[in-house]
Amino acid sequence: MAAFVSVPAGHLRPLRLSTAVSRRPLPGTAAAAPNGASPRAPRRRAAAAGIGMVTTPKPGSPSAAASPAPPSAAASVAAAAAAAVAAMPPTDSSQLYDVVVIGGGPAGLSLSAGLGERGLRTLVLDASLDTPWPNNYGVWLDELEALGLGDCTSAVWPDAVAYVRADGAPSALNRVYVRLDRHALKRRLLARCRASGAVTVVQAAAADVDVSPGTHSVVTYRDVAPATEGGADPDTPPGRPRMVGPVRSARGAVVADATGHALRFVEMEGAPAGGDGPSSLDLRGYQAAYGIEAVVEAHPYAPGQMVLMDYRDDHMQGSAAERTESATVPTFLYAMPTAPTRVFFEETSLIAAPAVPFEDLKRRLYARLAHDGITVTEVLDEEFCLIPMGGPLPVRQQRVVAFGGAAALVHPATGYMVARALELADEAAGHIAGELAAAKAKAAASLPAGGDPDGELEVDADAVASGVWEALWSVGRRKQRDFFNFGGEYLRRLDLPTIRDFFSAFFRLPRQQWAEFLSFRLLRPGERLAFGLGVFFRTTNRVRATITPFGMFHGRGKLLMSLLPLYPVDVPPPVKLPPLPEEGA
Ligand SMILES: Cc1cc2nc3c(=O)[nH]c(=O)nc-3n(C[C@H](O)[C@H](O)[C@H](O)COP(=O)(O)OP(=O)(O)OC[C@H]3O[C@@H](n4cnc5c(N)ncnc54)[C@H](O)[C@@H]3O)c2cc1C
């Protein structure tokens, strides 16, 4: 059987989203703009609608209000936001902030907390500050514990399993999976920002960044009405922030884009400004998933069990067309039971280009649940997830720095990022603080005799940004990403039997090794080589026969360089795994 997938022509139709989602075509679909960005004036980055996800409460469901979260969680996030806003004086356009952070998702708020704790005057603009983050984040408990956030979970599954074997048997992963308590984390990060006494947070949408002044950048923004008032304006499309008041501006020595995957203010290597012409962004794959938070009559999962990936496809054997569809466009189920009658199900395409349409994922999910005898009695929320995977890195010589999805920090082969962003936030804040301190010292030293040492120092804003970019995307991290990118590129071309063979070998690696792949370790080239050989020797000829030519013809120089120890690397602490059952006994 041919192992590489040729995508059926009918599969190329554009994605359609529910009306609550952006009405623009999505990147990764036939009708999308090449890089999802709107035309921009020279030396300016203008905001554009983009991709990400929306959690859409089902009409008529108990949670079909403004937010999918229970009212108490939504209210507590709104209260934390209001407290953080009230803690600092109103913004003043004449003030020069050390850093203006655009976006208050996990990346933006964790970065801002780190900046504030270093005493940097920081302004955070977030369009949805007073509402809970929409995404359901799954992470490994050991990742949170390493960050001192082990208690920041809303569900814990000691028994994570994967169905990736050809015989359909489960593989026990022996690593504890959790659902991040996104409301608690947002409250905690806002509290850290407030406690620092240096972070001003504003519910506002940034529209433009002017990088023409040499010593700072100017962010133009407008305030956003509180979520509770958002639906009142007939001119505002659903799901979009309702802007109020005049256009305002803020000056920052550094501006950090933390607006997620839409690449609103950052430029990527090989992506033409303004989105005209062929773009390196077209090379990205997409993880697409359709999820439901469901009430069920019953489910088959053991207590404490969740399913990380279920690649079985018995539900797709009814016709030749179904069998072909399943074999050529592999998708898996991700299932997180939180009670005997409540489960979050998500049918996921790990990586594909173009993205697998949500309607196909939804159809497959319901077919699977019906086959497994799971009766959904109520859908509380729907999740439409679209994550760009791999593709180019940000240009490192650009004024606007970025963090999180905007900095391409997502794992190119898995789509995970949140634990990594939380881990790197403090380091990134340290780099910004260090580069700014050095630039200020230089500017102070060059003050003319009699110059005001307490006045505004004229730092070289381009040099500061470039130093931050070089540190965030150090050569070691770039090579690591090339390796993960190769993995993502390979996986996206596989048919179902081959992808099962691959993951079957993957989860038979020593647990430390696959865990370090998933958790952004394998920083040393030798570790990556050992990982690759480990999969190669454990897997089937079907995988070997495809990955070898793919490595030679597609991976080539980048893959080779990622495996050669020719550059310095900063190695983070290893992943600290829980004891295996026999070790713990
Ligand atoms: C549906 C979904 C599920 C995911 N699940 C997981 C998971 O389980 N585990 C994992 O590790 N990763 C997951 N990811 C990947 C990644 O971790 C998330 O995308 C994560 O939310 C990215 O964080 P961020 O802070 O960079 O961006 P976002 O979370 O997207 O936050 C961006 C913020 O910027 C604000 N903003 C946007 N534009 C403007 C503007 N112009 N002005 C002001 N504010 C603006 C937004 O309101 C938002 O608050 C998921 C991604 C998606 C889309």
The ligand as a Tripos MOL2 file, in Angstrom:
@<TRIPOS>MOLECULE
LIG
   53    58     1     0     0
SMALL
NO_CHARGES

@<TRIPOS>ATOM
      1 C1         -8.5750   25.4380   20.1580 C.3       1 LIG1
      2 C2         -7.1340   25.3300   20.5430 C.ar      1 LIG1
      3 C3         -6.8060   24.4100   21.4960 C.ar      1 LIG1
      4 C4         -5.4730   24.3230   21.9030 C.ar      1 LIG1
      5 N1         -5.1720   23.4010   22.8420 N.ar      1 LIG1
      6 C5         -3.9150   23.3160   23.2820 C.ar      1 LIG1
      7 C6         -3.5920   22.4010   24.3120 C.ar      1 LIG1
      8 O1         -4.4410   21.6180   24.7240 O.2       1 LIG1
      9 N2         -2.3310   22.3840   24.7690 N.ar      1 LIG1
     10 C7         -1.3780   23.2240   24.2970 C.ar      1 LIG1
     11 O2         -0.2350   23.1960   24.7700 O.2       1 LIG1
     12 N3         -1.6450   24.0800   23.2950 N.ar      1 LIG1
     13 C8         -2.8780   24.1460   22.7740 C.ar      1 LIG1
     14 N4         -3.1660   25.0240   21.7670 N.ar      1 LIG1
     15 C9         -2.0670   25.7760   21.1240 C.3       1 LIG1
     16 C10        -1.6680   27.0610   21.8780 C.3       1 LIG1
     17 O3         -1.1940   26.7170   23.1510 O.3       1 LIG1
     18 C11        -2.8120   28.0470   22.0080 C.3       1 LIG1
     19 O4         -3.1510   28.5390   20.7410 O.3       1 LIG1
     20 C12        -2.5380   29.2440   22.9350 C.3       1 LIG1
     21 O5         -3.7660   29.8210   23.2610 O.3       1 LIG1
     22 C13        -1.6420   30.3060   22.3250 C.3       1 LIG1
     23 O6         -1.4340   31.2680   23.3240 O.3       1 LIG1
     24 P1         -1.1200   32.8020   23.0000 P.3       1 LIG1
     25 O7         -1.1420   33.5030   24.2950 O.co2     1 LIG1
     26 O8          0.0740   32.8650   22.1480 O.co2     1 LIG1
     27 O9         -2.3430   33.2730   22.0880 O.3       1 LIG1
     28 P2         -3.9030   33.3420   22.4170 P.3       1 LIG1
     29 O10        -4.2700   32.3700   23.4740 O.co2     1 LIG1
     30 O11        -4.5840   33.2320   21.1060 O.co2     1 LIG1
     31 O12        -4.1190   34.7820   23.0350 O.3       1 LIG1
     32 C14        -4.0640   35.9420   22.2280 C.3       1 LIG1
     33 C15        -4.7270   37.0790   22.9660 C.3       1 LIG1
     34 O13        -4.5220   38.2680   22.2190 O.3       1 LIG1
     35 C16        -5.7190   38.9940   22.1540 C.3       1 LIG1
     36 N5         -5.6720   39.7840   20.9240 N.ar      1 LIG1
     37 C17        -5.6980   39.3360   19.6520 C.ar      1 LIG1
     38 N6         -5.5830   40.3680   18.8140 N.ar      1 LIG1
     39 C18        -5.4900   41.4930   19.5550 C.ar      1 LIG1
     40 C19        -5.3310   42.8750   19.2550 C.ar      1 LIG1
     41 N7         -5.2520   43.3060   17.9960 N.pl3     1 LIG1
     42 N8         -5.2550   43.7540   20.2850 N.ar      1 LIG1
     43 C20        -5.3260   43.3260   21.5670 C.ar      1 LIG1
     44 N9         -5.4830   42.0330   21.8960 N.ar      1 LIG1
     45 C21        -5.5480   41.1270   20.9010 C.ar      1 LIG1
     46 C22        -6.8190   37.9390   22.1750 C.3       1 LIG1
     47 O14        -8.0260   38.4930   22.6530 O.3       1 LIG1
     48 C23        -6.2260   36.9250   23.1420 C.3       1 LIG1
     49 O15        -6.5830   37.2160   24.4690 O.3       1 LIG1
     50 C24        -4.4770   25.1450   21.3290 C.ar      1 LIG1
     51 C25        -4.8390   26.0500   20.3460 C.ar      1 LIG1
     52 C26        -6.1480   26.1460   19.9510 C.ar      1 LIG1
     53 C27        -6.4910   27.1300   18.8660 C.3       1 LIG1
@<TRIPOS>BOND
     1     1     2 1
     2     2     3 ar
     3     2    52 ar
     4     3     4 ar
     5     4     5 ar
     6     4    50 ar
     7     5     6 ar
     8     6     7 ar
     9     6    13 1
    10     7     8 2
    11     7     9 ar
    12     9    10 ar
    13    10    11 2
    14    10    12 ar
    15    12    13 ar
    16    13    14 ar
    17    14    15 1
    18    14    50 ar
    19    15    16 1
    20    16    17 1
    21    16    18 1
    22    18    19 1
    23    18    20 1
    24    20    21 1
    25    20    22 1
    26    22    23 1
    27    23    24 1
    28    24    25 2
    29    24    26 1
    30    24    27 1
    31    27    28 1
    32    28    29 2
    33    28    30 1
    34    28    31 1
    35    31    32 1
    36    32    33 1
    37    33    34 1
    38    33    48 1
    39    34    35 1
    40    35    36 1
    41    35    46 1
    42    36    37 ar
    43    36    45 ar
    44    37    38 ar
    45    38    39 ar
    46    39    40 ar
    47    39    45 ar
    48    40    41 1
    49    40    42 ar
    50    42    43 ar
    51    43    44 ar
    52    44    45 ar
    53    46    47 1
    54    46    48 1
    55    48    49 1
    56    50    51 ar
    57    51    52 ar
    58    52    53 1
@<TRIPOS>SUBSTRUCTURE
     1 LIG1         1 GROUP 0 **** ****
